[in-house]
Amino acid sequence: MIEVILPDGRNLSFKHAVFDCNGTLAEDGIISSLVCDLLRELAVKIHVTVITADTFGTVREQLKNVAGVEVIVLSKQADGTEKAQYVQGLGADNTVVIGNGVNDQPMFFIAGLKIALLGPEGVSSGILAAADIVVKSPEDAIQLLLNPKRLIATLRR
């Protein structure tokens, strides 16, 4: 579990992290070895899921050696509803979501913490509007969760 108490007394507690893949963890379908290492480290602390329509068809191969990471591949026609249903099933309040695309927006509306990723593949304006935090790389997003005191400065009221 990841926990942090903010200066205003809010207690953030997360049991799950749900990541999009393409444009979030992967660039052009490729996930770096550093991101894989960080995901492996995060999976020791909380339940980690990568849920994706897998545009490039590479996610299972890219994450096959990353212990503790659950991979869910949706149909290419998925509109994000499935991602939100999955997050709801986990317990939205105790879930942090990380994404960049329009089909991530439904899970951003319900999750306890929303991290938008503005990387080389861009970010949708709806995700930016719904996000609690915006980062520039998957490494930065995962490091926020591995070092939760970093959340204090950004989320301080």
N, C-alpha and C positions, 0 to 999 in steps of 0.2 A: 504494500500500500504506500502511496505517496501522500504526505500530509504537510500542510503549511498553514500557519495562523497569520493572517494579515493584521497590520496595525489597528485596523478598525474593529478587530475581534472576529471577523469572518474566518471560519475554518474551512479550508479546501482539503478535501479528502478524495483521492481517486484510486479505484481498484482496476480500472480498465483504460487502455489507450487504443483508439481506433484510427488508423491511418488510411488515407487514400494512397494509391501507388503512383500512377503516372502524373508528373507535374508536382508531386509531393515528395515521395521517397525516391522516385526514379526520374531520370531525364532521358527521353527517347527510349524508354523501356529498360534502362540499365540502372541498377542500384549499386552504388559504390561500396567497396569493401569496408570503408569507414562507417558508412550508414549501417551496414550489416552488423558490424561489431557493436555499434551503439544500441541497435535493436536487441541484440543478444543480451547486452548488459541491462537494458530496461526490462526485458522479459523476466529477469530474476526478481524484480521488484513488484511488477504488476502484470496483469493479463494483457497481451499485445495482439491486436488483430489488424491485418491488412485486408481491406475489403475494396474490391476494384472490378471494373468492367474489363480490365486488362487489355487496353487498346493494342498493345504490341505483342500480347500473348507470351510474355516472358516472366511473369511474376513468380510462378511456381519454381521455375529453374533458378531464378535470381535468389530466392529465399530458401531453397531446399536444405542448405546447411546452417540455417539460423534457428537454433533450438529455441523452443518456447514461443515462436511466433505462429499464430493461426492465420491461414490464408483462405479467404473466401473470394471466389471468382463469380461475378454476376454475369447475366446475359449482356450482350452488347447494347441491347435496347433499354437497359436499366436506367431509370430516371432519378434515382436518389432515394426513392421511397423505401427501397429495401435496406439502404444504409441506415435510415432513420429508424426503421423497425428493429433492426439489429441492436442499435444503441439503446432504444427503449427497452428491449428485452434484457440487456445487461444491467440496466438501471442508469438512466440518463444523468442523474445528478452526480453519480460517482464515476462518470466517464469523461475523459478528455478526448476531443476529436481534432485531427490535424488534416487539412485538405486545402485545395486551391480551386476546384472546379464547380461549375453549376450543379453537378449531380451530388456534390457534398453539402449543398445548402440545407436540405431537409434535416440532416443530422446536426448541423450547426444551430438550428433553431431550438433544439431540445437539450443539448449536452451541457454538462456542468462547467466545462471550460472549452473554449474554441480557439484553436491556433491556426491562423491562415498562413500559408506559405507563398511568398512572392518571390519565385525563383525564375529560372530561364524560360519556363513555359507559361509564365504569367499567373494571374489570379483573377477570378471573376469579381465583378463589383459587388455582387450579392454576398459573397464570402467576406469581402472586406468590411461590408456594413455589419455583418453578424458577428465578426471576430472579436474576441477579447484581447488578443495579442496577434501581431503580425511579425513574422520572422523572414529571413532571407534564404535560409537553407534548411534541409532536413536535419543536418547536424545541430543547428541552433535550436530547432524544435525539440529534439530528443534531449539535448543538454539542459533545456529548461526543466524537463521532467526528472532528469538524473540529479540536478542541483536545484531543488524546488525553492530554495531561498531566493533565487533569481526572480521568481514570480512576484516577490514582495514589492520591489521597486516599480514594476510595471503595473501591478494591479492596485497599488496604494490609492486610497481615495483622498 
